[in-house]
Amino acid sequence: MAVLTMKKTSSVSTPVSRQRIVLAGFLLALMGGFSYAWGVLVVPVMDRFGWSKAEATLPFTAFMVVFALAMVPAGSLQDRWGPRIVSAAGAALFLIAYVLAALVGYFPHAWWLVLSYGLIGGTACALTYACVAPSARKWFPDQPALAVSTAVMGFGLAALIVSPIKSEYLLVIHGIEGTFLIIGALTFVVSMIASRMLANPPPDWSPRGWTAPTGASRAGAGGREYAPGEVWRTPRFWMIWLAFGAVTSGGLMSIALLPAYGRSIGLTSAQAALAISVFAAFNGFGRPLGGFLADRFGVLRVMTATYAVQTVTLLAFPLAADSMPTLFVSAAVLGWGFAVTLGLFPVLTSACFGVRHLGGNYGLVFTAFGAGSLAPMLGAWSYDATGGYGPAFVTAGGLAGLGLVLCGYMMTRGTGGDEPPG
């Protein structure tokens, strides 16, 4: 593995392996994703403290909203101070969040977990996750999509890995408080190690032997480096923001309904839950494949093809997903859609607005994910109002279709991200 000597930047001068940067990003994303696997805690806290389901899910809702909103200042801090300091601060906040959450036995109220797990934990996740994509993108101008999507793969795989461990071992043996402490200690240690592995390359650095294709630039569309204060004033940003929000909203709405929908077509609870595992596997393992394809064919081309398939799948869902095999295929399509979305939108953001301020710029784009996190509640409301799953899946299909139209429009207009790097 090639080792590249890095000049003094915001981090200490040290020999840096590019692959090490991707590994560090993967570990940070994986640890952040551990906190994302909240579902297995819902029933235990309901049984232990007598909370309603709404109270039991409130800490995670707060976590998601804070995580999405805090990505804006976290990304800007990453751009200013570098990834090492910001991700280390996130690791420390994660430890504080989990230790305070472990005191829930002394403060058995939902608001305690909203403050500890939701507010502090969501901020910690933003600080670590904001450092993943910019670092990988800066070190891999030759393979930007593959590098970024591989780094963020950890977030997609986390639920697949940690949910069974939480439900079948940690909660059974160590209880709620012990689970918080163990996950908190693990998250802190691994995240601190990963933070020490991160560094930015020198300005205008390029891999040895690589020449940028004709017309390629580190800057965004038009050869400019856009600052966050400029980005949100451009029509291009709002197209990206709406596309990101639409596809994530539709995906989150349909994913939340998968287990209940599986039961409605005659599957057992275990079989219906397995659909979520299929989704998680394609969401996690599909990210590097999506990045590989995007580097070869173009980011927007991969997005457009993906969202076309996802739109058809969701619109046909109530009719087509009527058995375990077809439900699993549908879950795989949804997982692939999330893999492409979460893996490639940072790359699209850098293609349109440049790399220098990618942390802050992608933080602005990521606020659309916070809006999308409210979609599962809309899906549940739709089912309660209509007594069926059809309207929710059709709505999700319409949202995926909106993302398809926006990405297709940007591709035809040549709005960044539609040309492979060569």
N, C-alpha and C positions, 0 to 999 in steps of 0.2 A: 504494500500500500504506500503510495507516494506520500512523502512528507513535504510540506511547503513551508518555507521560512517566512514568518510574518513580521513586518516592521511594526514599530510601536504605534498602536492606535489607542482606543479607549481602554484596552486591556494590556496586560504585561506582555512584552515581546517574548515569544515562545514558538518553537516549532509546532505547526498546526496541521493536522491531517484533515482534509475536507470531509472524509467519511466520518470522522469524529464529531464534526459539527452536526451532521444528520443524526447520528446516534444520540447526541445530547438533546436535540430537539425531540426525537422520538421518546426519550425517557421523560422529559418535561411534560409532553402531551399525554403520555401514559399515566403519570401521576395525577395530572389534572383530571383525566378521565375517570380515575378512581372515585372522585367525589361526585361524578356525574351518575354513577350507578346507585341512585337513591331508591329505586323501586323496591328492592328487597327489604328496606327498612320500614316501609309504610305499615305493613301489618304488625310487625313487632312493636312499634311505638303506639299503634292504636290499642293493641292488647295490653301493653304495659301501663299506659297512662290514661286509657279511656278516651283518647282523642277521636274526633270524627275523621273521615277520610280527607275532608278538605283541610283540616288542621294538620294532618300527617303529611300532606303534600305541599303545604305552604312553605316550609323551609327550602325545598328544592325549587319551587317557583321563584322565591326570593333570590336563591343562588343564581338561577339562570338570568334573571333580569339584571342583577348586579354585575354578573360576569360579562354580559353583552355591553352594558353601558360603560363599565370600567375599562373596556378594551381601548376606548378612545384615549384617556389620559395615560394608560399603561403603554400603549403603542408609542405615544409621543415621548414618554420618558425613555423608552427603549431606544428611540432614534437619537435622543440627546445624550444619554449616559452610557449607552451600550448594553448588550444583552446580559452580561455577567452580573452587574450590580442589580439590575431590575429583577432578573429571575431569582437571585439569591434572596432579595426582599420578599418575593412571592413565596419562596420556600419557608421562610421564617413565619410569614403570616398564616400559611397553611398549618403549621404546628400550633400556633396560637388558636386558630379556629377549631381544630380538632380537640385540643385540650379543654377548651371552654365548652365545646359540645358534649364532652364526656361528663360534664357536671350536670347534665340534664336530670339526673336522679335527684339532685338537690333543688333544681329549678324545673319541675315537671310541667312546663308550659311551652306551647308551640312558639311563643315569641322568643324564648331563650335560644332555640335552634335557628329561628329566623335571623337573630342578631349574630350568633356565632357561626353556624354553618352557612347561612345565607349571605349575610353582609360581609363578614370577614373572609369566609371561604370563597365567596364569589370574587372578591377583590384579589385574593391570592391567586386564583385560577387565571384571572385576566393578566396579572403581572408575569406569570410564567408562560402562558400561552402566547402572549404578545411577542415573545422573544423567539418563537420557533420558526415561523415562516420567513421573517426578514433575514435572519442569520443564514438559513439554508439558501435563500435566493441569492444573497450577495456572494456566497462562495461557489455557486454553480451557475454562472451565466451561460454555460454550454448545455446544461440539462436542468433548467429551472423548474419545470413542472414535476419531473421525477424526483428531484431533491426535496422540494417542498411537500409533495404529497406523501413521500416516504416518511418525512419527519412528523407530519401531523397524523400519520397512521396510528400512532399510539393512542390518540384520543378515541378513534373509532374502535380499537380493539379492547379498550379498558373494560367496558361493560361486559364483553364476552368473557374476559378473564376473571374479573373480580366478583361479578355477581354470584356465581356458584360458590366461590370461596367465602364470601360474606354469609350467604344463606345457609350453606351446608356445614361450615366449620366455625367461622368467627362468632357469629351470633349464637350458635348452639353452645359453644364452649365458653366464650368470654362475655357474652351478653352485649347489650347495646353500648354501654360505657367502654368496655374492653375493646370492642370493635373500633370505636372512634379512636382510642389511644393507639392501637396497633397500626391502623391505617395512617394515622397522623404521623407516627414515628417513621414509618416506611416512606411516606411521601416526603417528609422533611429531609431524610438522609439521601434518598435517591435524587431529589431535586437539587440539593446542595452540591452533590457530586456532578450532576449534569451542568449546573451553572458554571462550575469551574472549567468545564470543557468548552464553553462557548467563547467566541471572540469574533470581532469583525475583521475582514481583510483590509489591507491598506487601500487607500483611494485609488481607483482606476486599475485595481489588480485584475489579472486574467490568468487562467490556468496555463501552465507551460505548454507550448506547442499549439494552443488554440487561438484561432483568429476569428473575430466576430464576422458573421456573414455580411455581405454588402447591404448597407442600409440599416443594419441592426444598431441599437443604441441602448445604453443603460438607462437613459432617460425615457420618459413616457412618450405618448403620442405627440408628434410635432417637435420632438427633441427637447422637451422641457422636463424639469424636475418640479412637480407640483407639491406645494406644502399643503397640509390639511386645511388651512384657512382658505385656500384657493379651490381645493378639490370639490367641496360641497356646493360650490357655486356653478359647477359645470353640468350641462345636460347629461354628459357621459356618466358622471357619478350617479345621477338619479336613475339612469337606466340599469346600471350595475346593481344599485341598492334595491330597486324594485324586483329585478330578476332574482337576486339572492333571497330576498324576503319571500317572494312568491313560491319558489321551489321548496324552501325550507318549511314554510307554513303548510303547504300541501303535504309534504312528507311527514312532518311531525303529527299532523292531524290524523293521517291514515295509520301511521305506526302505532299511535296510542290506542287505536281501535282494533288492531290485529288480534290480540288474544280473545277479546270478547266476540269478535266476528268469527273466529275459528270455532268457538263453542256453539255459535248459532247455526253452523253448518254441520254439527254433529261430531266434532272432534272432542277428545278428552282435554282436560286442562293441560296435561303434559304435552300433548300433540300441538295444542294451540300455542303454548309457550315456546315450543321449538321453532315456531315461525319467527319469533323475535331473535333467536340465536342465528337463524339463517340470515336475517337482515343484518345483524351485527357482524357476521363473518364477511359478507359481501361489502359492508360499509368499511370495515377495517382493511381486509386484504385487497380490496379492489382499488384502494387509493394509489399504490405504486403503479398498477396497471394503467389507471387513468392518466397518471403523470407521464408514463412512457408513451402512451398514445398521443397525448397532447404535445409532447416534444416533437413527435414525428409528423403529426397532421395539423396541429394548431389547436389552441385551447378552445376557441369558440366553436370549431367544428365538432370537437368531442362533446361539448356541452349541448349543442343543438341536436346531435344524434341521440344523446342520452335522454334529453327532455322530451323528444318526440316519442320514444318508446315508453317513457314514464307516463306521459299524458294518455296514451292509448290504454296502458295497463290500468290506470286509476279510473278512467271513464268506463272501462269494461269490467271493473272489479266485481260489482255485485252480481254480474251474470257469469263471468268466467271463473272466478275463484270460488268454485263450489265443491272442492274436494281438497284433501291434504296435499297432493302433488301440485295442483294449480295454485293453492295458497302459498306454498313454499316458493314456487317460481315467481309469484307476484312479490313476495317478501324479498327475494333476491334482486328483482328489478328496483325496488325501493332502496335497498341497501346500496346498489350500484349508483343510484342517483345521488345518495348522500355522499358516497365516496368521491364522485366527480365534483359535487358542489363544494364540499369542505376542503378538498385537495387542490382545486384549480382556481377558485375565486381569488386567493391571494396572488396567484400568478397573473390572472387577468388584471388585478389592481395594479401590479407593478408594470405590466405592459402598457397600461393606459396612463399612469401617473408617475412612473419612475420608481427607482429603488431607494433613493436617499431617505425619503420620508415614508417608507412602506409601512412601518409600525403604526404610525398615526393614521395614515390613509386607510389601511385595512381595518383599523379599529373603527373608523367611521362606517365602512361598509358592513362590519360585523354587527353594528347596532340593529341591522335588519333581522339578524338571528334572534335578538331579544324580542322583537315584534312577533316573529314566527313562533316563539315559545308559548305564546298565548293561544295558538291554534288548537291544541288538544282540548282546551276548555270549550272552544266553539264546536268541535266535533262532538263532544259529550252533550252539549246543549242541543245540537241538531238531532241526535238520537233520542234524547228525552222528548223533544217537541214532535218528532215524526214517528217514533217507534221503529225506525228502520235505519240501516246503514247507507242506503243508496245516496241520499242527499249529501252526506259528508264526503263520500268518495268522489262523487261528481264534482263537488266544490274543490276537492284536492286536485282532481284532474284539470279543472279550469285554471287553478293557480299554476300547475306545472305547464299548462299551455301558454299562460302569460309569460313565464320564464322562457319558454321555447321561442315565442315571437320576439321578445326583447333580444335574446342572444342571436337569433337569426338576423334581426335588423342590424345589430352591431357588426355581425360578420360581413353582411353585404356592404356596409358602409366603410369597412376597413378600420374599425375602431379598436385598434390594439388587440393583441392576443390571438389574432386569426392567422398569424404566420408562424410556422415552426422555426426554431432558432437555427436550423441548418445542421 
